[in-house]
Every structure is written in structure tokens, then in C-alpha cells.
Amino acid sequence: MTLERITSLPALPPRRPDSNKGTFGRILVVAGTRGMSGAAVLCGSAALRGGAGLVKVATPREVWPLVSVGNPCYMTVPLDQDADGGFGAAALAGLLEVVKNSDVVALGPGLGRGPEITKLVSAVVSQVAAPLVLDADGLNACADRVEILDQRVGPIIITPHPGEFGRLLGRTAAQVQADREELAGAFARRHKLIVLLKGHGTVVTDGGRVYVNTTGNPGMATAGSGDVLTGLIAALLGQGLKPFAAAQLGAHVHGLAGDLAAGDYGQAGMIASDLVDFLPRALVQTRSP
């Protein structure tokens, strides 16, 4: 199937003078585990810098103090954990309760792996109607059970890198790289979701349309960069963009933030938190109010 090629960028709606924090989205970030508290901090911080009105980060109780001090501008929710410091079986009930007051859910950065994570991801996909951005270990939880994605009750954007996408397809990263647009488009059509396939020339597709991003640089190939993208896309959804548009604009702004950071710091010295810091300037350059 030939995909319709999209080159124009969407824009965020203007901010009304009588807006309040609820106007710009209540974002829930579900992230972090022992040794990966930074993923939750980066994702939550990116959602804030991406324009979300209210951000709440749900994380295992052990890393909750670390995540709490990571940024004073989001709220945090400690959930029950397992022996490895990750989300335990008892966390699901609390998580589903928190989700009720959320407009968008970002799920996956630094979650860790295991049967309980797979159960948690499956439950969120099948029971949460709010738009979902699924990344990192949230995607790895579906690698052997891709049918989880077909249980969705709300819109889903998945944001895999080639290795994660290859695991979903049962292919190697090299095979994915050899046919990025076609494989992403076919997967999006089959599972009725948005695929944002990261990498040089990030591909965004809903199975009918495709956008290939032109911003970004090799300095962004650093741990945590994808966590920033996940939070940013969640924020754009919370501000009213449709899933395809949020993924498209998110890829562009994320890459532009990387280009701006590289201009100040150089590519070799960039770290993921630099992307968070440059998101506001990147949004200004895309004429987002």
C-alpha cells in the first residue's frame, strides 16, 4: 500500500486568556524502577516543558523519593513494588485508580521487565480509554504478546527504536532499518495505532499517512533521549492534538531541541536533560503559543 506522504507540520491551538492548568492536560507518567529513576524524572520533566498543565509521575515506592526531588513541578504517586524494586502485582489497583483522573498516559520508560510488568501493560491497554504513549519497557512487555496491542480501548502511539520494533515484529534491527516506512506502515494498519519509529529520519505513520522527520542529530543518541520524547508527545496530546499530529510535532520538536542543544554544547557532550531544557525554545521556533 502506498502511504500518503505528509510534509506540513501541525500547530498547537492558541492558549485562551481564561485557561487554567486543566486546560492543557492532566498527564500521568508511569515509569521508573530500581536504578532507573532518571527515566521517570526525564519523562515527567519533558511533559512539563512540553506544555502540559499538570503532570503526575507514578513510580515504585523505593524510587519515589528520588523521583520526587527530580523536579518540584510535577506530582508523584508511590506504588507498591516487588522484590526487585519495580512495579509489583499490588501496584495495578492503585495505578488504575490514579488513571481515572488523567487525560493522557505515558507508560514504559525504565519500567523493567518481567511477568508483572506484562500484566500491568496489558491491563492499562485494555482498560484505559485515555490516549496512551507506549515506549521502552512498555513495548518490550508486548514483544512476545503483540496481541496486547489489539486489546486497546483508546488511541495508542508506540515509540520504538529499531531494536524494540524488531522484537515486536520478530525481526532484527537491521531488517527494520532496511525497510522502515513499509514495516512501520504495515504494523500501524494491522494494529490500528500510530507508530513512531525512532532513528535518523524518524518515521511517523498511522498506516495510511507517513511523515519523515528532518530534525535531530547524532548527539541525541544518548540514554534517556527517548524518555524525553515520550513525555513531550504526552504533553502535546494533553493540549488537544490528535495522535498522528502529536507524534509528528513531537518528533520535530524533539529533534529541534537536540539541534539547539548541539549548537550550544556540541554533539559529543549532549545529555538527555539538555533536550528537556531546550524544548521551550524549540516550541517557540515552531510558533507554538
C-alpha positions, 0 to 999 in steps of 0.5 A: 500500500502506498502511504500518503506522504505528509510534509506540513507540520501541525500547530498547537491551538492558541492558549485562551486568556481564561485557561487554567492548568486543566486546560492543557492536560492532566498527564500521568507518567508511569515509569521508573524502577530500581536504578532507573529513576532518571527515566521517570524524572526525564519523562515527567520533566519533558511533559512539563516543558512540553506544555502540559498543565499538570503532570503526575509521575507514578513510580515504585515506592523505593524510587519515589523519593528520588523521583520526587526531588527530580523536579518540584513541578510535577506530582508523584504517586508511590506504588507498591513494588516487588522484590526487585524494586519495580512495579509489583502485582499490588501496584495495578489497583492503585495505578488504575485508580490514579488513571481515572483522573488523567487525560493522557498516559505515558507508560514504559520508560525504565519500567523493567521487565518481567511477568508483572510488568506484562500484566500491568501493560496489558491491563492499562491497554485494555482498560484505559480509554485515555490516549496512551504513549507506549515506549521502552519497557512498555513495548518490550512487555508486548514483544512476545504478546503483540496481541496486547496491542489489539486489546486497546480501548483508546488511541495508542502511539508506540515509540520504538527504536529499531531494536524494540520494533524488531522484537515486536515484529520478530525481526532484527534491527537491521531488517527494520532499518532496511525497510522502515516506512513499509514495516512501520506502515504495515504494523500501524494498519494491522494494529490500528495505532500510530507508530513512531519509529525512532532513528535518523529520519524518524518515521511517523505513520498511522498506516495510511499517512507517513511523515519523515522527520528532518530534525535531530542529530547524532548527539541525541543518541544518548540514554534517556533521549527517548524518555524525553520524547515520550513525555513531550508527545504526552504533553502535546496530546494533553493540549488537544492534538490528535495522535498522528499530529502529536507524534509528528510535532513531537518528533520535530520538536524533539529533534529541534531541541537536540539541534539547539542543544548541539549548537550550544554544547556540541554533539559529543557532550549532549545529555538527555536533560539538555533536550528537556531544557531546550524544548521551550525554545524549540516550541517557540521556533515552531510558533507554538503559543 
